Amino acid sequence: MRSVMAPYRQRGALLVLAAALAATSACTSSDDSNSEKGKAAKPTESVAPSKSAPPDPAEAAKTAALTAYKAYWTELPKAFAVPAIEGTDLKRYAAAEALSKAEVTVVNLKKNNRMMTGNPVVTNPTVTSAELEKKTPNVSISSCLDVSKWKITDKKTGKPAPVATNPVSRYVITSLLERWDGSWKVLKYELHADQPC
């Protein structure tokens, strides 16, 4: 990050320095009458307002995919807390294998009279690859998933259910998203318990 930001910091410092030099040179003239003549002789320049560059479509697509990915991780815990897909927006952000896995988990939780309490924490979601020119655009996202506060709970007792525990509760997760009819959806994901984060 340091190497990427360094040119911007240097450019910003140069701009500040240039502005300071221009301001001090305008104030250092000792002959007020000459400066007044100079002002009268020079026509007033009008500065056109600068137009911001149009947003990069590729960056906008990646941002939209990341937004959908975060929304998926907001809706998934809601479905597992009930447990039910209905009443959530999960189908808006998940499809194919990711939605199927969520539906199977909901069925299993109901069958065993359990639910999930707490929430997973997803940090540093990053687009690692993008194929935006394809007929069905897609991106891959990698992030760190922390499930330490997300527990399977017995609905009757409200106590944590006995389950096999994984010694690692924070690990890398990679996901594939595709854009269907203008909306990004998580299609599948892979947990990497061998890659703690």
N, C-alpha and C positions, 0 to 999 in steps of 0.2 A: 504494500500500500504506500510505503514511503516513497518508492521510486516512481509510482504513478502520480502522486500528488506533488512531487518536487517541482516539476515544470510549472504547475499552476501557482505554487507559492512564489517561485522566482519571478514569473510574469506579473503576479500581483505586487510584489515588492518593487519591480521596475516601474509599474504604472504609478504607484504611490510616489516613488522617487521623482519620476518625470513631472507629476502634478506639483510636487513641492518645489522643484526647480523652476517651473513656469511661474508659480506664484511669487517666489522670491525675486526673480528677474524683473517682474512687472513692478515690484515695489522698490527697487534699488536705484532708480533714476533720481539724480540730485537736482535736475532742472525741471521744475514743475511746468514751466511755460512750454518747454519742448515736448513734454509728455502730453500736454493739452493739445498742442498743434498736431501731434501724431495721432491723437484720438480723432480729431476733427477731419484729418486728411484720409483716414482709413474708413472704407465703407463698413457698415455693420454686417457681420456675417450671421446668417441664420443657419442653425444646426438642425438638420433633419433628425427626427426621433429615430433611434436605432430600432430596427425590427429584430425580434428574436428569431433564431433559426427554427424552422419547422421541426417538430419532434421526429426522431428517427423511428420509422415504423417497426423495425426489428426490436429496438429497445422497448417500445410501447407494448409489443406483443409479449416480450419476456416479463415485463412488469405485470401485465394482465394475468399471465400464467402463474406468477408468484402470488398474486392476490387470490386467485382461485385455489391454489394449493393451501394457503393459510386458512381460507374459508372451509376447506375440506376438513382440516384438523380442528376447526371450531365445531363443525356439525357432527363429526364422528363420535366424540364423547357424549354429545346430547343423545344420540341414538342408543348408545350402550348404557346410558344412565336410566333409561325408561324400563326395559329395553324395547325399542320400536323404531323403525325407520320413519313411519308416519309421524307427522308433527315436526319433522326436521327438514332442512333444505339439502340433505345429503345427496339426493338424486340429482340435484343441480350441479354438484361438484364432483361426483363419482360415477363411473360407468364400468362396464365390462368386469374384469376380475376384481378390481377394488370394491365395486358395489356388491358383487357376489359374495366376497369374503365378509363384508359387513353384514349382509343379510344372514349368512350362515352363523356368524357370531351372535347376532340377535336371537336367532332360533335356539341356539345352545344355551344362552343366558336364561331365556324364558323357561326352557325345558328343565333347567336345574334350579329354578327360582333364585336366580342371581342377577346382579346388575354391576355396573362399574361406577365407582365413585372417584372423585378427583378429576384431574385433567392431565393429559400428557403435555409436555412443553417441547415445542419445536423451535430450535434456534438456528441461525445462520443458513436459511434456505438460499441456495445458490443455483442458478441455471448453469449446468455443466456442458450441455450441448443443445443445439437447436436446429431443426430442419423446418424453416418457416416457408420455404418456397414449394414444399410438397403439396399435393392435392389436399391431404389432411395434415396440416402443420402439427409438429410435435416438439416438445422440449423435455429434457431430462433435468430433474432437480435433485440435488443432494442436500441433506440437512442433518442436524443432530437431534435425535429423539430421546427425550428423558421421560421414562415411564415410572419413575420412583414414587410419584404421588397419584398414580392411576391404579386403583386396586379393584379386584373382583371381590364383591361383597355379597353376603347372604341377605336376601331381601327380608327374611323374617327377623333375623337377629340384628342386622345392621353391622355385623362384625365381618372382618376380612375372611374370605373363604380359603380353605386350605388348598393351595395350588403349588405346583413345582416352581421354584424360584430360580431365576437366572442371576448369577453373581454380578452380571453387568446390567445396570439399569439405564445407562446412557450410551447410545451407539448410533452409528451412521445408518441412515435410511435413504435409499435412492428410489425415485419415483418417475414414472413416465406419464406425461400429460399430452392430450391431443385436443385440438380445437374442433368442436363439433357445432355447426350452425352458429358460429361466432362466439361460443362459450368454451372455456377451457375446462377439461375434466381430468381427474386422476384416473388412469386406466389400470395401473398396477404399481406395486411397490415391492421392494426387497429390503428386508432387515439384515443388517450386517453386525450381528452380535460379537463377531470377532474383531470389530473395529470400534473400540470405545472412543468416546469424544468428550 
